[in-house]
Amino acid sequence: MTAVSADTGRTSQAAAAIRHHYDVGNAFYSLWLDRSLTYSCAMPAGDDDTLEAAQERKIRFHLDAIGAGQATSVLDIGCGWGAVLARLAETHRVARAVGLTLSDEQAAYVRDRGYPGVEVRTDNWLDYEPAAPFDGIISIGAFEHFATPADPPAEKVRLYREFFRRCHGWLNQGGVLSLQTIAYANMSRDDASAFMQREIFPNADLPTLAEITAAAEGVFEVRSVSNGRLDYAWTCERWARRLRSRRDEAAGLVGPETVARYERYLKLSALGFRMGKICLLRIVLRPYDQRYFAGSGDRRYFAGPGE
Ligand SMILES: C[S@@+](CC[C@H](N)C(=O)[O-])C[C@H]1O[C@@H](n2cnc3c(N)ncnc32)[C@H](O)[C@@H]1O
């Protein structure tokens, strides 16, 4: 089965699953996320840090990883409500920043901000065809949504490899991919919570670190990997506390059942990170030179001088 036929149908399922979670409403998320509406693991300096500062530090980590100071074009795959795009436009004055999301509400929110040089698209990366390559790519908290529980492990790796190959093709010489994702750690996917898979993130399955590195092999060099699982426990606990303190307002917006579901999900997630069942990977990747791709048929790397 070719990559294209295997992925037909995947994009519409993914869009429906994303809408289930992210189109609950911008007003609801703004009650408990930080001001920038960043919806991914923060990097707190210590237990007393504020969510705002910790999210800012995380965004800075990824911008530094791709060298945003020197970049003129950046792609954000899974841009959420646009916190990274905002920094690219306002702090780095990057001429072209493109964000991909599957959520109409998120896309509308980013468009309304009118950031200069920013384009937001409701496109799955599987369907995206950029007009020109980028100096850097950031993807935070989207990789978790790429595979489904129905995908056998080999299919997950194939799909992740497709992601890496496309990112490779979309990068200019010297470009870097900064990836952040939750992954299974001391648990197998058979032990995944049915509540999370059915009610919170339908049709999504986490990767393992081994699947990610197998998929990247020969395409990207792994420059660094770090595990911020306790940072994510901290982040979920902060979100849960903030949601609890605005429970009545939240219930007025989305109903008490949805609020209870979110409180349960944030509590379970924090526990999973604290226990090391799941982890939070920050992976900085540099493309291997196209000429040296394994199996590309190009033998220049192996050929002797003058050949
Ligand atoms: C948890 S949010 C993270 C948002 C943002 N990066 C942040 O840190 O706040 C996940 C984002 O990934 C997007 N996403 C998930 N799967 C995607 C796909 N296949 N193609 C494009 N975007 C995707 C969702 O629409 C959403 O914007």
The ligand as a Gaussian input file, in Angstrom:
#p B3LYP/6-31G(d) Opt

LIG

0 1
 C       -2.291000      20.424000      21.979000
 S       -2.536000      21.548000      20.674000
 C       -0.985000      22.399000      20.750000
 C       -1.079000      23.773000      20.158000
 C        0.188000      24.615000      20.226000
 N        1.295000      24.017000      19.537000
 C        0.545000      24.922000      21.666000
 O        1.584000      24.467000      22.127000
 O       -0.223000      25.647000      22.296000
 C       -2.378000      20.507000      19.202000
 C       -2.475000      21.233000      17.874000
 O       -2.099000      20.332000      16.829000
 C       -3.008000      20.471000      15.747000
 N       -2.946000      19.233000      14.965000
 C       -3.143000      17.958000      15.406000
 N       -2.990000      17.080000      14.393000
 C       -2.666000      17.808000      13.291000
 C       -2.395000      17.490000      11.930000
 N       -2.446000      16.216000      11.498000
 N       -2.104000      18.498000      11.065000
 C       -2.073000      19.768000      11.497000
 N       -2.321000      20.140000      12.772000
 C       -2.628000      19.181000      13.661000
 C       -4.324000      20.770000      16.431000
 O       -5.256000      21.337000      15.542000
 C       -3.845000      21.743000      17.503000
 O       -3.732000      23.033000      16.958000

